[in-house]
């Protein structure tokens, strides 16, 4: 089977906003307790943060982290997580039916985010709270000094403002599962008034309005139109959420369908972009609303186990999906889809980061291990820099249960002018055939191949539970003079080239 791509560094889709490689920490399951925060662990630092987790997150190179939720957000009192730990209340978390000790709160998160070299994407509760609580939180975080709340922050150990720029106006407020769920009209009014108040405190904020939590929701479309009609002038982004599952292990065609789900993601993005632009046109606005895809992942493995978890525990084993090789292939394809839409998707958050539907897992009495999905995310986050180039790839296609014309060759190319580096991410979705992959650089001159890796050869159901390093990319051979390589069946590939100055 043949496939090729043409690389033209002047043919640019968009500059890459590093926040496209964001992630998400929710006060849920073991994401925080025995995840990022475990004071009695041998690797814990003076703040109680597991340094083995810090090292893994830094390797993943996540620039932005959304916090504190998620469904948890919609009944959270941010004031519970500040001040002396001995005085913080233990609360019922109604979203996930856990106990929340509040031993990890706002200041702890800000210190931890700084240690992993990430900036916060803070969220305000618009489920059970609203305008005043949100404005108070902005004042506490961002106002320098001289008011009750800003001085309380200083009293609690943060002399300088946190200067948090990006804020989410609630979470999945269209979802009937959400505490304090709203109709489109109710949310639109509340979000707009909250945005106005938050901007009165700090007019430099970037605000994200809740879009539909899924395009399968019956209000999808109407929700976006209603929210943007009300909030257009006071928000900067509209959010999207999407999770993918594998539904029939007994059907031999299901893998082809699963690996085609990047088409669903692309359709979702383009559909919401069209809605944003329709409201822009109707309002005759010069402002463009871009997208924050602040929850996305594969999520289905833990569904049965989660029904057996005893409620009202601290840090229970919830949503602990164990990811396999086919999940890694889909994650790579979804990442490439986000890059191809980087002109409109500026922020994205892999949900989540540690233990909860996560690339990083911890053993409570042991170390850290990397799931299969860790590797494609790490490679794209570290090497996908500069600008995204227009895709000029060709290959054979296939049809599946849900999708038509799925290309066996899925690829995207980035170019970093600062380092004169071209990075090609490529996936062969064919289950049995090797793909002869030709890269056409045109008049560009290659100085050398920096490195090439292939992630392939594993049973699609294999995972990293036993041994923890079974699944990982390995060095690959390629022809550095003719930019030609073979992509193995069901493989994720990364090739990095240095151009001549």
KOLDRENVEX-470305 format. One line per field, with one value per residue (C-alpha): chain; x, y, z; residue in three letters. Coordinates in nm, 2 decimals. Layout:
N
unit	c(A|...) $
c1	c(X|...) $
c2	c(Y|...) $
c3	c(Z|...) $
code	c(Ala|...) $
//
This chain:
501
unit	c(A|A|A|A|A|A|A|A|A|A|A|A|A|A|A|A|A|A|A|A|A|A|A|A|A|A|A|A|A|A|A|A|A|A|A|A|A|A|A|A|A|A|A|A|A|A|A|A|A|A|A|A|A|A|A|A|A|A|A|A|A|A|A|A|A|A|A|A|A|A|A|A|A|A|A|A|A|A|A|A|A|A|A|A|A|A|A|A|A|A|A|A|A|A|A|A|A|A|A|A|A|A|A|A|A|A|A|A|A|A|A|A|A|A|A|A|A|A|A|A|A|A|A|A|A|A|A|A|A|A|A|A|A|A|A|A|A|A|A|A|A|A|A|A|A|A|A|A|A|A|A|A|A|A|A|A|A|A|A|A|A|A|A|A|A|A|A|A|A|A|A|A|A|A|A|A|A|A|A|A|A|A|A|A|A|A|A|A|A|A|A|A|A|A|A|A|A|A|A|A|A|A|A|A|A|A|A|A|A|A|A|A|A|A|A|A|A|A|A|A|A|A|A|A|A|A|A|A|A|A|A|A|A|A|A|A|A|A|A|A|A|A|A|A|A|A|A|A|A|A|A|A|A|A|A|A|A|A|A|A|A|A|A|A|A|A|A|A|A|A|A|A|A|A|A|A|A|A|A|A|A|A|A|A|A|A|A|A|A|A|A|A|A|A|A|A|A|A|A|A|A|A|A|A|A|A|A|A|A|A|A|A|A|A|A|A|A|A|A|A|A|A|A|A|A|A|A|A|A|A|A|A|A|A|A|A|A|A|A|A|A|A|A|A|A|A|A|A|A|A|A|A|A|A|A|A|A|A|A|A|A|A|A|A|A|A|A|A|A|A|A|A|A|A|A|A|A|A|A|A|A|A|A|A|A|A|A|A|A|A|A|A|A|A|A|A|A|A|A|A|A|A|A|A|A|A|A|A|A|A|A|A|A|A|A|A|A|A|A|A|A|A|A|A|A|A|A|A|A|A|A|A|A|A|A|A|A|A|A|A|A|A|A|A|A|A|A|A|A|A|A|A|A|A|A|A|A|A|A|A|A|A|A|A|A|A|A|A|A|A|A|A|A|A|A|A|A|A|A|A|A|A|A|A|A|A|A|A|A|A|A|A|A|A|A|A|A|A|A|A|A) $
c1	c(0.00|0.13|0.09|0.26|0.25|0.39|0.55|0.53|0.64|0.47|0.13|0.03|-0.30|-0.22|0.04|0.03|-0.10|0.08|-0.24|-0.36|-0.16|-0.34|-0.48|-0.72|-0.71|-1.05|-1.10|-1.22|-1.11|-0.74|-0.65|-0.55|-0.54|-0.27|-0.23|-0.06|-0.09|0.03|0.22|0.31|0.46|0.84|0.88|0.66|0.82|0.76|0.42|0.31|0.33|0.46|0.78|0.76|0.43|0.58|0.86|0.61|0.39|0.70|0.80|0.45|0.51|0.16|0.15|-0.20|-0.42|-0.79|-0.90|-1.10|-1.36|-1.55|-1.88|-1.71|-1.71|-2.08|-2.12|-1.77|-1.71|-1.37|-1.33|-1.32|-0.98|-0.79|-0.65|-0.51|-0.56|-0.67|-0.97|-1.08|-1.42|-1.48|-1.77|-1.98|-1.90|-2.24|-2.11|-1.91|-2.04|-1.70|-1.57|-1.37|-1.13|-1.02|-0.66|-0.57|-0.72|-0.64|-0.30|-0.18|-0.29|-0.12|0.21|0.18|0.11|0.42|0.63|0.51|0.56|0.19|-0.05|-0.40|-0.73|-0.95|-1.32|-1.60|-1.91|-2.22|-2.42|-2.50|-2.32|-2.29|-2.19|-2.07|-1.87|-1.70|-1.61|-1.48|-1.26|-1.11|-1.05|-0.88|-0.66|-0.58|-0.62|-0.28|-0.37|-0.57|-0.91|-1.04|-1.00|-0.67|-0.52|-0.67|-0.47|-0.16|-0.23|-0.26|0.09|0.06|0.19|0.17|-0.14|-0.18|-0.26|-0.48|-0.57|-0.81|-1.14|-1.42|-1.78|-1.91|-1.90|-2.14|-2.43|-2.65|-2.60|-2.89|-2.63|-2.48|-2.57|-2.75|-2.80|-2.95|-3.16|-2.98|-3.15|-3.08|-2.72|-2.68|-2.80|-2.60|-2.28|-2.31|-2.37|-2.09|-1.85|-1.94|-1.87|-1.54|-1.42|-1.50|-1.24|-0.98|-1.04|-0.75|-0.93|-1.00|-1.34|-1.47|-1.85|-1.99|-2.09|-2.28|-2.12|-2.18|-2.32|-2.54|-2.74|-3.09|-3.02|-2.70|-2.70|-2.98|-2.76|-2.47|-2.69|-2.87|-2.55|-2.36|-2.65|-2.63|-2.26|-2.09|-1.94|-1.82|-1.66|-1.36|-1.41|-1.68|-1.61|-1.65|-1.63|-1.61|-1.52|-1.49|-1.56|-1.51|-1.84|-1.82|-1.52|-1.69|-1.72|-1.41|-1.50|-1.52|-1.15|-1.17|-1.47|-1.29|-0.98|-1.21|-1.35|-1.12|-1.38|-1.64|-1.41|-1.34|-1.72|-1.79|-1.53|-1.64|-2.00|-1.94|-1.72|-2.00|-2.24|-2.00|-1.95|-2.32|-2.38|-2.09|-2.24|-2.59|-2.44|-2.22|-1.93|-1.56|-1.48|-1.42|-1.51|-1.26|-1.29|-1.16|-1.19|-1.14|-1.23|-1.14|-1.02|-1.11|-1.33|-1.51|-1.29|-1.38|-1.76|-1.84|-1.59|-1.72|-2.06|-1.90|-1.72|-1.84|-1.96|-1.83|-1.46|-1.16|-0.99|-1.17|-1.06|-1.29|-1.27|-0.93|-0.94|-0.65|-0.56|-0.44|-0.26|-0.57|-0.65|-0.30|-0.36|-0.69|-0.53|-0.26|-0.52|-0.73|-0.43|-0.36|-0.72|-0.68|-0.37|-0.54|-0.80|-0.55|-0.68|-1.00|-0.91|-0.67|-0.71|-0.76|-0.74|-0.68|-0.91|-0.76|-0.40|-0.33|-0.52|-0.86|-0.89|-0.53|-0.20|-0.02|-0.10|0.03|0.07|-0.03|0.26|0.49|0.58|0.44|0.37|0.29|-0.02|-0.01|-0.17|0.11|0.34|0.16|0.06|0.41|0.56|0.30|0.33|0.71|0.76|0.45|0.58|0.57|0.30|0.07|0.11|-0.17|-0.22|-0.13|-0.14|-0.28|-0.36|-0.62|-0.94|-1.19|-1.55|-1.66|-1.99|-2.01|-1.76|-1.68|-1.36|-1.13|-0.77|-0.54|-0.27|-0.35|-0.08|0.00|0.32|0.45|0.73|0.93|1.11|1.31|1.49|1.43|1.27|0.99|0.80|0.58|0.33|0.18|-0.04|-0.11|-0.46|-0.45|-0.46|-0.24|-0.06|0.26|0.24|0.52|0.53|0.70|0.76|0.80|0.99|0.99|1.27|1.33|1.68|1.71|2.02|1.96|1.71|1.70|1.51|1.24|1.02|0.75|0.49|0.37|0.37|0.16|-0.17|-0.43|-0.56|-0.22|-0.16|0.11|-0.04|0.22|0.58|0.47|0.69|0.57|0.41|0.63|0.77|1.10|1.36|1.28|1.48|1.42|1.59|1.73|1.81|1.48|1.26|1.10|1.00|0.77|0.48|0.40|0.04|-0.14|0.15|0.20|0.51|0.71|0.98|1.18|1.40|1.64|1.63|1.94|1.96) $
c2	c(0.00|0.35|0.68|1.02|1.37|1.70|1.94|2.31|2.53|2.84|2.66|2.72|2.63|2.83|2.90|2.64|2.77|2.56|2.54|2.29|2.04|2.11|1.87|1.85|1.78|1.73|1.66|1.32|0.96|0.94|1.23|1.44|1.22|0.95|1.10|1.43|1.48|1.22|1.36|1.02|0.89|0.84|1.08|1.36|1.70|1.96|2.04|1.68|1.66|1.33|1.42|1.11|1.24|1.59|1.44|1.24|1.55|1.75|1.48|1.50|1.87|1.99|2.38|2.44|2.25|2.30|2.29|2.20|2.04|1.89|1.78|1.84|2.21|2.26|2.22|2.33|2.62|2.75|2.91|2.56|2.50|2.80|2.89|2.66|2.29|2.21|2.44|2.32|2.14|1.79|1.80|1.56|1.57|1.52|1.48|1.17|1.07|1.10|1.27|1.58|1.68|2.00|1.93|2.02|2.35|2.66|2.75|2.39|2.36|2.69|2.57|2.23|2.38|2.60|2.29|2.12|2.43|2.47|2.77|2.73|2.72|2.80|2.72|2.89|2.72|2.82|2.52|2.60|2.94|3.23|3.59|3.70|3.39|3.40|3.77|3.71|3.43|3.65|3.92|3.67|3.54|3.84|4.17|4.29|4.40|4.64|4.46|4.19|3.91|4.01|4.06|3.72|3.56|3.74|3.62|3.27|3.28|3.43|3.78|3.83|3.78|3.45|3.64|3.37|3.46|3.18|3.10|2.86|2.98|2.66|2.30|2.10|2.31|2.15|1.80|1.66|1.48|1.82|1.96|2.29|2.21|2.49|2.55|2.73|3.05|3.03|2.95|3.22|3.49|3.37|3.33|3.67|3.85|3.65|3.74|4.11|4.10|3.90|4.15|4.44|4.29|4.21|4.32|4.11|3.78|3.52|3.36|3.03|2.98|2.63|2.47|2.15|1.87|1.64|1.68|1.38|1.60|1.69|2.06|2.06|2.35|2.54|2.56|2.71|2.96|3.07|3.10|3.30|3.53|3.64|3.62|3.69|4.03|3.91|3.57|3.46|3.08|2.82|2.48|2.13|1.79|1.45|1.10|0.79|0.42|0.08|-0.09|-0.45|-0.67|-0.95|-0.76|-0.78|-0.46|-0.26|-0.17|0.00|0.20|0.29|0.42|0.63|0.83|1.12|1.19|1.24|1.48|1.68|1.70|1.82|2.09|2.21|2.21|2.43|2.66|2.71|2.79|3.05|3.21|3.22|3.42|3.64|3.72|3.78|4.02|4.18|4.15|4.18|3.94|3.57|3.32|3.03|2.69|2.54|2.16|2.13|1.76|1.49|1.13|0.76|0.66|0.33|0.07|0.16|0.18|-0.16|-0.13|0.22|0.07|-0.14|0.14|0.21|0.57|0.84|0.75|0.98|0.92|0.60|0.41|0.58|0.62|0.43|0.33|0.10|0.20|-0.04|-0.01|0.06|0.35|0.50|0.48|0.67|0.93|0.99|1.04|1.27|1.48|1.52|1.63|1.90|2.02|2.03|2.26|2.48|2.79|2.76|2.53|2.73|2.54|2.17|1.96|1.58|1.46|1.38|1.37|1.14|0.82|0.93|0.84|0.94|0.89|0.87|0.62|0.59|0.29|0.42|0.23|0.23|0.43|0.59|0.42|0.54|0.42|0.36|0.70|0.88|0.83|0.99|1.28|1.33|1.33|1.57|1.81|1.81|1.81|1.97|2.33|2.63|2.61|2.35|2.29|2.22|1.85|1.73|1.35|1.08|0.71|0.45|0.48|0.25|0.26|0.15|0.12|0.49|0.65|0.67|0.75|0.70|0.74|0.46|0.72|0.98|1.25|1.60|1.81|2.09|2.34|2.52|2.81|2.88|2.55|2.48|2.15|1.97|1.71|1.46|1.26|0.97|0.67|0.36|0.24|-0.07|-0.38|-0.60|-0.40|-0.21|0.14|0.27|0.64|0.90|1.25|1.51|1.81|1.98|2.24|2.22|2.08|1.83|1.86|1.54|1.32|1.41|1.10|0.86|0.64|0.38|0.26|-0.07|-0.45|-0.49|-0.68|-0.41|-0.51|-0.51|-0.25|-0.15|-0.28|-0.56|-0.44|-0.08|-0.03|-0.30|-0.06|0.23|0.38|0.24|0.39|0.33|0.32|0.55|0.67|1.01|1.11|1.03|1.08|0.74|0.50|0.20|0.25|-0.08|-0.20|-0.03|0.20|0.55|0.72|1.04|1.16|1.48|1.65|1.94|2.16|2.34|2.70) $
c3	c(0.00|-0.09|0.08|0.06|0.18|0.04|0.28|0.20|0.49|0.34|0.34|0.70|0.87|1.19|1.46|1.73|2.06|2.32|2.53|2.27|2.48|2.80|3.05|3.35|3.72|3.89|4.26|4.17|4.25|4.30|4.07|4.38|4.68|4.63|4.28|4.28|4.65|4.90|5.20|5.34|5.01|5.01|4.71|4.86|4.89|5.16|5.01|5.01|4.63|4.48|4.30|4.08|3.95|3.90|3.69|3.48|3.41|3.32|3.07|2.92|2.88|2.97|2.95|3.09|3.34|3.40|3.76|3.98|3.76|3.60|3.76|4.10|4.03|4.03|4.40|4.51|4.75|4.67|5.01|5.17|5.01|5.15|5.49|5.76|5.67|6.03|5.98|5.64|5.64|5.51|5.26|5.07|4.70|4.55|4.20|4.25|4.60|4.76|5.08|5.00|5.28|5.12|5.22|4.86|4.74|4.55|4.69|4.67|4.31|4.22|4.38|4.21|3.87|3.91|3.98|3.67|3.45|3.38|3.40|3.54|3.35|3.65|3.66|3.85|4.00|3.81|3.93|4.29|4.31|4.07|4.00|4.34|4.43|4.08|4.12|4.47|4.34|4.07|4.33|4.56|4.29|4.08|4.27|4.41|4.76|4.98|4.98|5.22|4.97|4.82|5.17|5.27|4.99|5.11|5.47|5.33|5.19|4.84|4.85|4.48|4.27|4.09|3.77|3.63|3.28|3.15|3.32|3.25|3.32|3.48|3.36|3.13|3.24|2.98|3.13|3.34|3.56|3.66|4.01|3.92|3.55|3.35|3.04|2.76|2.85|3.22|3.16|2.89|3.12|3.42|3.22|3.07|3.40|3.56|3.28|3.32|3.69|3.65|3.39|3.62|3.86|3.59|3.24|3.10|3.15|2.88|2.94|2.82|2.79|2.82|2.49|2.47|2.68|2.38|2.03|2.12|2.37|2.24|2.30|2.08|1.84|2.01|2.32|2.13|1.95|2.27|2.47|2.21|2.14|2.50|2.58|2.25|2.35|2.70|2.63|2.42|2.37|2.36|2.51|2.36|2.53|2.37|2.48|2.28|2.35|2.20|2.19|2.05|2.11|1.93|1.60|1.39|1.21|1.53|1.53|1.19|1.32|1.64|1.46|1.23|1.52|1.44|1.17|1.45|1.63|1.31|1.23|1.58|1.56|1.22|1.32|1.63|1.43|1.18|1.47|1.62|1.28|1.21|1.53|1.44|1.10|1.25|1.50|1.23|1.48|1.40|1.69|1.63|1.90|1.90|2.07|2.39|2.36|2.74|2.78|2.54|2.57|2.54|2.83|2.87|3.03|3.39|3.35|3.51|3.79|3.89|3.97|4.24|4.43|4.78|4.82|5.06|5.06|5.03|4.70|4.58|4.27|4.02|3.64|3.64|3.28|3.18|2.82|2.56|2.23|2.02|2.25|2.19|1.81|1.85|2.08|1.82|1.55|1.77|1.85|1.47|1.42|1.69|1.52|1.18|1.34|1.52|1.34|1.56|1.85|2.06|2.39|2.45|2.77|2.77|3.04|3.27|3.38|3.68|3.77|3.65|3.27|3.26|3.09|3.43|3.70|4.05|4.29|4.63|4.79|4.49|4.19|3.88|3.55|3.20|3.01|2.64|2.56|2.74|2.44|2.15|2.37|2.50|2.15|2.00|2.30|2.29|1.91|1.77|1.78|1.56|1.29|1.15|0.78|0.54|0.49|0.14|0.21|-0.01|0.05|0.01|0.22|0.38|0.51|0.85|1.04|1.11|0.88|0.51|0.33|0.63|0.51|0.60|0.62|0.89|0.91|1.01|0.98|1.19|1.12|1.38|1.21|1.53|1.51|1.14|1.23|1.04|1.24|1.07|1.27|1.08|1.15|0.94|1.03|0.81|1.03|0.81|0.53|0.55|0.40|0.19|0.30|0.07|0.20|-0.07|0.05|-0.29|-0.30|0.08|0.16|0.44|0.66|0.85|1.02|1.39|1.49|1.40|1.62|1.56|1.81|1.67|1.69|2.00|2.04|2.02|2.37|2.53|2.81|3.05|3.38|3.41|3.38|3.32|3.02|2.78|2.53|2.42|2.09|1.96|1.72|1.35|1.04|0.74|0.43|0.52|0.17|0.00|0.31|0.26|0.52|0.58|0.82|0.98|1.02|1.30|1.38|1.53|1.38|1.44|1.21|1.28|1.01|1.04|0.74|0.60|0.70) $
code	c(Unk|Unk|Unk|Unk|Unk|Unk|Unk|Unk|Unk|Unk|Unk|Unk|Unk|Unk|Unk|Unk|Unk|Unk|Unk|Unk|Unk|Unk|Unk|Unk|Unk|Unk|Unk|Unk|Unk|Unk|Unk|Unk|Unk|Unk|Unk|Unk|Unk|Unk|Unk|Unk|Unk|Unk|Unk|Unk|Unk|Unk|Unk|Unk|Unk|Unk|Unk|Unk|Unk|Unk|Unk|Unk|Unk|Unk|Unk|Unk|Unk|Unk|Unk|Unk|Unk|Unk|Unk|Unk|Unk|Unk|Unk|Unk|Unk|Unk|Unk|Unk|Unk|Unk|Unk|Unk|Unk|Unk|Unk|Unk|Unk|Unk|Unk|Unk|Unk|Unk|Unk|Unk|Unk|Unk|Unk|Unk|Unk|Unk|Unk|Unk|Unk|Unk|Unk|Unk|Unk|Unk|Unk|Unk|Unk|Unk|Unk|Unk|Unk|Unk|Unk|Unk|Unk|Unk|Unk|Unk|Unk|Unk|Unk|Unk|Unk|Unk|Unk|Unk|Unk|Unk|Unk|Unk|Unk|Unk|Unk|Unk|Unk|Unk|Unk|Unk|Unk|Unk|Unk|Unk|Unk|Unk|Unk|Unk|Unk|Unk|Unk|Unk|Unk|Unk|Unk|Unk|Unk|Unk|Unk|Unk|Unk|Unk|Unk|Unk|Unk|Unk|Unk|Unk|Unk|Unk|Unk|Unk|Unk|Unk|Unk|Unk|Unk|Unk|Unk|Unk|Unk|Unk|Unk|Unk|Unk|Unk|Unk|Unk|Unk|Unk|Unk|Unk|Unk|Unk|Unk|Unk|Unk|Unk|Unk|Unk|Unk|Unk|Unk|Unk|Unk|Unk|Unk|Unk|Unk|Unk|Unk|Unk|Unk|Unk|Unk|Unk|Unk|Unk|Unk|Unk|Unk|Unk|Unk|Unk|Unk|Unk|Unk|Unk|Unk|Unk|Unk|Unk|Unk|Unk|Unk|Unk|Unk|Unk|Unk|Unk|Unk|Unk|Unk|Unk|Unk|Unk|Unk|Unk|Unk|Unk|Unk|Unk|Unk|Unk|Unk|Unk|Unk|Unk|Unk|Unk|Unk|Unk|Unk|Unk|Unk|Unk|Unk|Unk|Unk|Unk|Unk|Unk|Unk|Unk|Unk|Unk|Unk|Unk|Unk|Unk|Unk|Unk|Unk|Unk|Unk|Unk|Unk|Unk|Unk|Unk|Unk|Unk|Unk|Unk|Unk|Unk|Unk|Unk|Unk|Unk|Unk|Unk|Unk|Unk|Unk|Unk|Unk|Unk|Unk|Unk|Unk|Unk|Unk|Unk|Unk|Unk|Unk|Unk|Unk|Unk|Unk|Unk|Unk|Unk|Unk|Unk|Unk|Unk|Unk|Unk|Unk|Unk|Unk|Unk|Unk|Unk|Unk|Unk|Unk|Unk|Unk|Unk|Unk|Unk|Unk|Unk|Unk|Unk|Unk|Unk|Unk|Unk|Unk|Unk|Unk|Unk|Unk|Unk|Unk|Unk|Unk|Unk|Unk|Unk|Unk|Unk|Unk|Unk|Unk|Unk|Unk|Unk|Unk|Unk|Unk|Unk|Unk|Unk|Unk|Unk|Unk|Unk|Unk|Unk|Unk|Unk|Unk|Unk|Unk|Unk|Unk|Unk|Unk|Unk|Unk|Unk|Unk|Unk|Unk|Unk|Unk|Unk|Unk|Unk|Unk|Unk|Unk|Unk|Unk|Unk|Unk|Unk|Unk|Unk|Unk|Unk|Unk|Unk|Unk|Unk|Unk|Unk|Unk|Unk|Unk|Unk|Unk|Unk|Unk|Unk|Unk|Unk|Unk|Unk|Unk|Unk|Unk|Unk|Unk|Unk|Unk|Unk|Unk|Unk|Unk|Unk|Unk|Unk|Unk|Unk|Unk|Unk|Unk|Unk|Unk|Unk|Unk|Unk|Unk|Unk|Unk|Unk|Unk|Unk|Unk|Unk|Unk|Unk|Unk|Unk|Unk|Unk|Unk|Unk|Unk|Unk|Unk|Unk|Unk|Unk|Unk|Unk|Unk|Unk|Unk|Unk|Unk|Unk|Unk|Unk|Unk|Unk|Unk|Unk|Unk|Unk|Unk|Unk|Unk|Unk|Unk) $
//
